[in-house]
Amino acid sequence: MENTINELTNYLREVNTASIILRLTLATICAGIIGLERGRKKRPAGLRTHILVCIGATLIMITGQYMRDILHIQDDVSRMGAQVISGIGFLGAGTIIVVGRNEVKGLTTAAGLWACACMGLAIGIGFYEGAIISCFFLLGVLTVLHKADLHYRAKSNELDVYAELKHIAGVTNFMNAIKLDGTKISNLELKKAKELDNHIIGLRMTLTLPEKINHSEYILKLHSLENVITIEEIV
């Protein structure tokens, strides 16, 4: 029985029709799991993008193995895979954007695409165990740790906020009102965005609260202050 399993495993690690179908199917499933999580959160790169990246990386490694084992070309199989690892950075960079509040978004998605390409390389060379295990680790990082990070942020006494005030004179009054309960202000940025009205000031800052309170309730409290048009927490 053990010999049969070993023979089957060795067969599926070779370049043949069965192993190619298995590898591309596994790449589709594993990348699809990661892509679904990203797509559910409305990220720039979702299900199809992750699958395409992983299938492409898988095919590159299959091609490298084919050149070595079938065509007997004495070349380093990992060389083409190295180009995938560096080249995927251009695609990942396309998912990173800076929104109007100077907030950077898409870093996690870009890192996920890079990791997905690496997972595809593992599948393409026949390292099935590593690919499957890494898939579950990636999913855990994107879901479990994301929830833990949100929970930590909600309970933390430090938060980043973006506010729009009616005019520049309201900025001083707004900051003084915040400091009344002992809240400290740091990383202050004033912005006159093109899309804002001439009299509206964009303000981004980090607040350190004197005690841990519910962030949503605190944001509502700030929204009631004079001259505040809109305010939100940056997460």
ZANUBA-306251 format. One record per residue (C-alpha): residue number from 1; residue in three letters; x, y, z. Coordinates in Angstrom, 3 decimals, decimal comma, padded with zeros to 6 digits. Example, Ala and Ser with C-alpha at 12.3 -4.5 7.8 and 13.67 -1.06 7.14 Angstrom:
BEGIN
+-----+-----+----------+----------+----------+
!   i !  aa !        u !        v !        w !
+-----+-----+----------+----------+----------+
!   1 ! ALA !  012,300 ! -004,500 !  007,800 !
!   2 ! SER !  013,670 ! -001,060 !  007,140 !
+-----+-----+----------+----------+----------+
This chain:
BEGIN
+-----+-----+----------+----------+----------+
!   i !  aa !        u !        v !        w !
+-----+-----+----------+----------+----------+
!   1 ! MET !  000,000 !  000,000 !  000,000 !
!   2 ! GLU !  002,789 !  002,392 !  000,961 !
!   3 ! ASN !  004,673 !  001,605 ! -002,257 !
!   4 ! THR !  001,537 !  002,352 ! -004,298 !
!   5 ! ILE !  001,110 !  005,722 ! -002,598 !
!   6 ! ASN !  004,763 !  006,577 ! -003,189 !
!   7 ! GLU !  004,496 !  005,605 ! -006,854 !
!   8 ! LEU !  001,380 !  007,736 ! -007,277 !
!   9 ! THR !  003,027 !  010,676 ! -005,529 !
!  10 ! ASN !  006,127 !  010,418 ! -007,718 !
!  11 ! TYR !  003,937 !  010,141 ! -010,808 !
!  12 ! LEU !  002,044 !  013,315 ! -009,910 !
!  13 ! ARG !  005,314 !  015,174 ! -009,372 !
!  14 ! GLU !  006,404 !  014,380 ! -012,926 !
!  15 ! VAL !  005,343 !  016,341 ! -016,000 !
!  16 ! ASN !  002,402 !  014,471 ! -017,482 !
!  17 ! THR ! -001,217 !  015,183 ! -018,374 !
!  18 ! ALA ! -002,578 !  014,069 ! -014,989 !
!  19 ! SER ! -000,106 !  016,161 ! -012,989 !
!  20 ! ILE ! -000,674 !  019,234 ! -015,176 !
!  21 ! ILE ! -004,447 !  019,007 ! -014,681 !
!  22 ! LEU ! -003,980 !  018,445 ! -010,941 !
!  23 ! ARG ! -001,614 !  021,408 ! -010,574 !
!  24 ! LEU ! -003,768 !  023,850 ! -012,512 !
!  25 ! THR ! -006,881 !  022,673 ! -010,659 !
!  26 ! LEU ! -005,142 !  023,076 ! -007,302 !
!  27 ! ALA ! -003,906 !  026,527 ! -008,342 !
!  28 ! THR ! -007,468 !  027,534 ! -009,255 !
!  29 ! ILE ! -008,900 !  026,272 ! -005,963 !
!  30 ! CYS ! -006,222 !  027,699 ! -003,656 !
!  31 ! ALA ! -006,078 !  031,074 ! -005,403 !
!  32 ! GLY ! -009,889 !  031,120 ! -005,575 !
!  33 ! ILE ! -010,099 !  030,786 ! -001,793 !
!  34 ! ILE ! -007,823 !  033,800 ! -001,318 !
!  35 ! GLY ! -009,490 !  035,752 ! -004,123 !
!  36 ! LEU ! -012,968 !  035,197 ! -002,701 !
!  37 ! GLU ! -011,899 !  036,725 !  000,600 !
!  38 ! ARG ! -010,478 !  039,787 ! -001,160 !
!  39 ! GLY ! -013,477 !  040,103 ! -003,471 !
!  40 ! ARG ! -015,910 !  039,905 ! -000,566 !
!  41 ! LYS ! -014,242 !  043,013 !  000,872 !
!  42 ! LYS ! -014,520 !  044,835 ! -002,481 !
!  43 ! ARG ! -010,761 !  044,993 ! -002,976 !
!  44 ! PRO ! -009,239 !  045,964 ! -006,375 !
!  45 ! ALA ! -007,988 !  042,435 ! -007,072 !
!  46 ! GLY ! -010,581 !  039,752 ! -006,448 !
!  47 ! LEU ! -011,370 !  036,174 ! -007,441 !
!  48 ! ARG ! -010,372 !  036,177 ! -011,108 !
!  49 ! THR ! -007,199 !  038,220 ! -010,626 !
!  50 ! HIS ! -005,835 !  035,917 ! -007,929 !
!  51 ! ILE ! -006,684 !  032,802 ! -009,949 !
!  52 ! LEU ! -005,023 !  034,176 ! -013,088 !
!  53 ! VAL ! -001,872 !  035,099 ! -011,165 !
!  54 ! CYS ! -001,637 !  031,689 ! -009,525 !
!  55 ! ILE ! -002,333 !  029,749 ! -012,744 !
!  56 ! GLY !  000,282 !  031,818 ! -014,582 !
!  57 ! ALA !  002,897 !  031,186 ! -011,899 !
!  58 ! THR !  002,021 !  027,487 ! -011,874 !
!  59 ! LEU !  002,373 !  027,239 ! -015,641 !
!  60 ! ILE !  005,776 !  028,937 ! -015,502 !
!  61 ! MET !  007,107 !  026,292 ! -013,119 !
!  62 ! ILE !  005,561 !  023,436 ! -015,130 !
!  63 ! THR !  007,229 !  024,855 ! -018,231 !
!  64 ! GLY !  010,570 !  025,017 ! -016,432 !
!  65 ! GLN !  010,262 !  021,413 ! -015,282 !
!  66 ! TYR !  009,179 !  020,364 ! -018,790 !
!  67 ! MET !  012,241 !  022,000 ! -020,314 !
!  68 ! ARG !  014,501 !  020,133 ! -017,915 !
!  69 ! ASP !  012,852 !  016,697 ! -017,770 !
!  70 ! ILE !  011,335 !  016,323 ! -021,256 !
!  71 ! LEU !  013,441 !  018,534 ! -023,518 !
!  72 ! HIS !  016,571 !  017,891 ! -021,421 !
!  73 ! ILE !  017,592 !  021,525 ! -021,514 !
!  74 ! GLN !  020,212 !  021,988 ! -018,846 !
!  75 ! ASP !  018,851 !  025,128 ! -017,275 !
!  76 ! ASP !  017,914 !  026,274 ! -013,800 !
!  77 ! VAL !  014,202 !  025,526 ! -013,290 !
!  78 ! SER !  013,880 !  028,266 ! -010,691 !
!  79 ! ARG !  015,133 !  031,000 ! -013,013 !
!  80 ! MET !  011,769 !  031,688 ! -014,652 !
!  81 ! GLY !  010,067 !  031,488 ! -011,272 !
!  82 ! ALA !  012,405 !  034,195 ! -009,984 !
!  83 ! GLN !  011,188 !  036,475 ! -012,777 !
!  84 ! VAL !  007,586 !  035,862 ! -011,667 !
!  85 ! ILE !  008,372 !  036,825 ! -008,071 !
!  86 ! SER !  009,930 !  040,125 ! -009,135 !
!  87 ! GLY !  007,528 !  040,811 ! -011,997 !
!  88 ! ILE !  004,362 !  040,376 ! -009,955 !
!  89 ! GLY !  005,324 !  043,552 ! -008,097 !
!  90 ! PHE !  004,124 !  045,624 ! -011,060 !
!  91 ! LEU !  000,675 !  044,061 ! -010,868 !
!  92 ! GLY !  000,574 !  044,445 ! -007,099 !
!  93 ! ALA !  001,542 !  048,109 ! -007,383 !
!  94 ! GLY ! -001,575 !  048,661 ! -009,482 !
!  95 ! THR ! -003,787 !  047,679 ! -006,537 !
!  96 ! ILE ! -002,193 !  050,249 ! -004,201 !
!  97 ! ILE ! -004,006 !  053,571 ! -004,280 !
!  98 ! VAL ! -003,941 !  056,787 ! -002,289 !
!  99 ! VAL ! -007,441 !  058,074 ! -001,622 !
! 100 ! GLY ! -008,442 !  061,682 ! -001,059 !
! 101 ! ARG ! -007,638 !  061,567 !  002,661 !
! 102 ! ASN ! -003,977 !  060,659 !  001,987 !
! 103 ! GLU ! -004,879 !  057,138 !  003,065 !
! 104 ! VAL ! -003,034 !  054,271 !  001,393 !
! 105 ! LYS ! -005,155 !  051,273 !  000,458 !
! 106 ! GLY ! -004,382 !  048,031 ! -001,299 !
! 107 ! LEU ! -001,148 !  047,004 !  000,446 !
! 108 ! THR ! -002,670 !  043,792 !  001,789 !
! 109 ! THR ! -004,124 !  042,922 ! -001,618 !
! 110 ! ALA ! -000,762 !  043,560 ! -003,300 !
! 111 ! ALA !  001,006 !  041,345 ! -000,742 !
! 112 ! GLY ! -001,700 !  038,715 ! -001,247 !
! 113 ! LEU ! -001,113 !  038,677 ! -005,009 !
! 114 ! TRP !  002,617 !  038,247 ! -004,469 !
! 115 ! ALA !  002,027 !  035,409 ! -002,000 !
! 116 ! CYS ! -000,494 !  033,874 ! -004,412 !
! 117 ! ALA !  002,154 !  033,872 ! -007,144 !
! 118 ! CYS !  004,589 !  032,154 ! -004,788 !
! 119 ! MET !  001,912 !  029,581 ! -003,983 !
! 120 ! GLY !  001,474 !  029,000 ! -007,713 !
! 121 ! LEU !  005,199 !  028,414 ! -008,113 !
! 122 ! ALA !  005,069 !  025,764 ! -005,370 !
! 123 ! ILE !  002,127 !  024,054 ! -007,077 !
! 124 ! GLY !  003,807 !  024,271 ! -010,473 !
! 125 ! ILE !  006,905 !  022,412 ! -009,319 !
! 126 ! GLY !  004,786 !  019,764 ! -007,563 !
! 127 ! PHE !  005,247 !  020,906 ! -003,968 !
! 128 ! TYR !  001,568 !  020,259 ! -003,202 !
! 129 ! GLU !  001,917 !  019,983 !  000,566 !
! 130 ! GLY !  003,585 !  023,371 !  000,895 !
! 131 ! ALA !  001,043 !  025,034 ! -001,386 !
! 132 ! ILE ! -002,010 !  023,681 !  000,468 !
! 133 ! ILE ! -000,596 !  024,497 !  003,910 !
! 134 ! SER !  000,406 !  028,006 !  002,799 !
! 135 ! CYS ! -003,101 !  028,528 !  001,376 !
! 136 ! PHE ! -004,640 !  027,945 !  004,795 !
! 137 ! PHE ! -002,050 !  030,186 !  006,436 !
! 138 ! LEU ! -002,774 !  032,972 !  003,948 !
! 139 ! LEU ! -006,510 !  032,625 !  004,512 !
! 140 ! GLY ! -005,969 !  032,743 !  008,271 !
! 141 ! VAL ! -003,908 !  035,929 !  008,003 !
! 142 ! LEU ! -006,530 !  037,624 !  005,811 !
! 143 ! THR ! -009,525 !  036,646 !  007,959 !
! 144 ! VAL ! -008,627 !  035,797 !  011,555 !
! 145 ! LEU ! -005,878 !  038,386 !  011,945 !
! 146 ! HIS ! -008,001 !  040,999 !  010,186 !
! 147 ! LYS ! -010,767 !  040,521 !  012,753 !
! 148 ! ALA ! -008,210 !  040,600 !  015,574 !
! 149 ! ASP ! -006,756 !  043,839 !  014,185 !
! 150 ! LEU ! -010,204 !  045,448 !  013,994 !
! 151 ! HIS ! -010,940 !  044,350 !  017,561 !
! 152 ! TYR ! -007,636 !  045,805 !  018,777 !
! 153 ! ARG ! -008,257 !  049,085 !  016,962 !
! 154 ! ALA ! -011,765 !  049,377 !  018,407 !
! 155 ! LYS ! -010,430 !  048,948 !  021,949 !
! 156 ! SER ! -007,286 !  051,050 !  021,531 !
! 157 ! ASN ! -007,015 !  054,544 !  023,001 !
! 158 ! GLU ! -005,312 !  055,730 !  019,809 !
! 159 ! LEU ! -007,113 !  056,410 !  016,531 !
! 160 ! ASP ! -006,493 !  058,177 !  013,238 !
! 161 ! VAL ! -009,258 !  060,473 !  012,041 !
! 162 ! TYR ! -010,002 !  062,557 !  008,983 !
! 163 ! ALA ! -012,256 !  065,612 !  009,343 !
! 164 ! GLU ! -013,540 !  068,322 !  007,045 !
! 165 ! LEU ! -014,142 !  071,715 !  008,647 !
! 166 ! LYS ! -016,033 !  074,699 !  007,299 !
! 167 ! HIS ! -013,137 !  077,146 !  007,344 !
! 168 ! ILE ! -009,585 !  077,598 !  008,612 !
! 169 ! ALA ! -010,755 !  079,543 !  011,651 !
! 170 ! GLY ! -012,666 !  076,486 !  012,811 !
! 171 ! VAL ! -009,529 !  074,350 !  013,000 !
! 172 ! THR ! -008,231 !  075,989 !  016,194 !
! 173 ! ASN ! -011,619 !  075,776 !  017,918 !
! 174 ! PHE ! -011,962 !  072,138 !  016,838 !
! 175 ! MET ! -008,541 !  071,183 !  018,225 !
! 176 ! ASN ! -009,135 !  073,040 !  021,488 !
! 177 ! ALA ! -012,444 !  071,240 !  021,953 !
! 178 ! ILE ! -010,713 !  067,892 !  021,476 !
! 179 ! LYS ! -007,999 !  068,702 !  024,024 !
! 180 ! LEU ! -010,493 !  069,582 !  026,772 !
! 181 ! ASP ! -010,710 !  065,987 !  028,059 !
! 182 ! GLY ! -006,940 !  065,447 !  027,914 !
! 183 ! THR ! -006,782 !  063,987 !  024,402 !
! 184 ! LYS ! -003,398 !  064,467 !  022,722 !
! 185 ! ILE ! -003,076 !  065,357 !  019,032 !
! 186 ! SER ! -000,158 !  064,219 !  016,862 !
! 187 ! ASN !  000,696 !  063,688 !  013,165 !
! 188 ! LEU ! -001,439 !  066,687 !  012,234 !
! 189 ! GLU ! -001,921 !  067,315 !  008,500 !
! 190 ! LEU ! -003,894 !  070,154 !  006,921 !
! 191 ! LYS ! -005,036 !  069,699 !  003,363 !
! 192 ! LYS ! -006,760 !  071,921 !  000,862 !
! 193 ! ALA ! -007,861 !  069,265 ! -001,610 !
! 194 ! LYS ! -008,850 !  070,264 ! -005,136 !
! 195 ! GLU ! -012,187 !  068,524 ! -004,770 !
! 196 ! LEU ! -013,023 !  070,507 ! -001,634 !
! 197 ! ASP ! -014,730 !  073,877 ! -001,569 !
! 198 ! ASN ! -012,434 !  076,884 ! -001,155 !
! 199 ! HIS ! -013,625 !  077,410 !  002,413 !
! 200 ! ILE ! -013,449 !  073,749 !  003,491 !
! 201 ! ILE ! -010,319 !  072,421 !  005,212 !
! 202 ! GLY ! -009,330 !  068,765 !  005,272 !
! 203 ! LEU ! -007,675 !  067,696 !  008,507 !
! 204 ! ARG ! -005,966 !  064,411 !  009,302 !
! 205 ! MET ! -004,518 !  063,616 !  012,720 !
! 206 ! THR ! -003,779 !  060,934 !  015,288 !
! 207 ! LEU ! -005,628 !  061,189 !  018,594 !
! 208 ! THR ! -004,405 !  059,615 !  021,829 !
! 209 ! LEU ! -007,345 !  059,389 !  024,209 !
! 210 ! PRO ! -006,934 !  059,591 !  028,001 !
! 211 ! GLU ! -008,829 !  056,299 !  028,328 !
! 212 ! LYS ! -010,119 !  053,499 !  026,135 !
! 213 ! ILE ! -013,605 !  054,220 !  024,842 !
! 214 ! ASN ! -015,752 !  053,031 !  021,954 !
! 215 ! HIS ! -014,390 !  054,634 !  018,789 !
! 216 ! SER ! -017,783 !  054,916 !  017,088 !
! 217 ! GLU ! -019,259 !  056,801 !  020,019 !
! 218 ! TYR ! -016,239 !  059,118 !  020,156 !
! 219 ! ILE ! -016,501 !  059,886 !  016,422 !
! 220 ! LEU ! -020,196 !  060,747 !  016,877 !
! 221 ! LYS ! -019,228 !  063,057 !  019,712 !
! 222 ! LEU ! -016,696 !  064,847 !  017,514 !
! 223 ! HIS ! -019,209 !  065,138 !  014,705 !
! 224 ! SER ! -021,427 !  067,287 !  016,930 !
! 225 ! LEU ! -018,684 !  069,891 !  017,401 !
! 226 ! GLU ! -019,050 !  073,288 !  015,764 !
! 227 ! ASN ! -017,784 !  073,737 !  012,182 !
! 228 ! VAL ! -017,447 !  069,978 !  011,578 !
! 229 ! ILE ! -018,874 !  068,939 !  008,208 !
! 230 ! THR ! -017,786 !  065,309 !  008,302 !
! 231 ! ILE ! -015,407 !  063,188 !  010,345 !
! 232 ! GLU ! -014,447 !  059,525 !  010,214 !
! 233 ! GLU ! -011,915 !  057,113 !  011,584 !
! 234 ! ILE ! -009,198 !  055,947 !  009,195 !
! 235 ! VAL ! -008,756 !  052,191 !  009,452 !
+-----+-----+----------+----------+----------+
